[in-house]
Amino acid sequence: MSQPKILLLGAPGAGKGTQSKNIVEGYGVAHVTTGDALRANKDMETEHGTPREYMEAGELVPDPVVNEIVEAALAEAGGFVLDGYPRNLSQAEYLEDITELDLVVLLDVDREELVRRLTGRRVCSECGRNFHVEFDQPEEEGVCDECGGELIQRDDDNEETVKERLEVFEENTQPVIDHYEAAGQLVRIDGEQPPGEVWTDLEDAIENA
């Protein structure tokens, strides 16, 4: 399938970033994330103001503004992989009105595994590259392979914060998963496999969509 329109669902730590990159490289589509779309269009005027107004005030950008920003990003893309949107049922219903998806995929990962992945992440304080204490260790412990910077654990990667993030995800996004499952659109992929095997399953799903 050329230029597919894919929605990739999954909790933080499920591997959406890795697999989105594979889709972008394999199919030449745009990677659309809510955060990137908001940053790229932070001065876009909507009925409810600009994203910048909310972001600078440290407030959540409301759904109507997010919806318009995502719609603009999708309009500029032929095919795309959508990652991080929709976060709730209202956004999912809006998405149905503005585009037709070829495939909706959930990267399914057990909660305990998600906690293990997220709490083990280490980030370079200089260049921002990610490592992991188990899965992607640097050559020298605590030192970035790329630039020699110090590897740190981000504040939001401690166990308590990770569990809170997962609870928020489940509360907001489970209705979205249920919605696509009830419509017979959801394809579940075992996200606990090695990344290469996840990609093989994902590629098969795209080709058979």
Summary of the structure (lengths in Angstrom):
residues: 209
radius of gyration: 17.7
end to end distance: 8.0
largest distance: 51.6
contacts: 626
relative contact order: 0.18
helix: 46%
strand: 18%
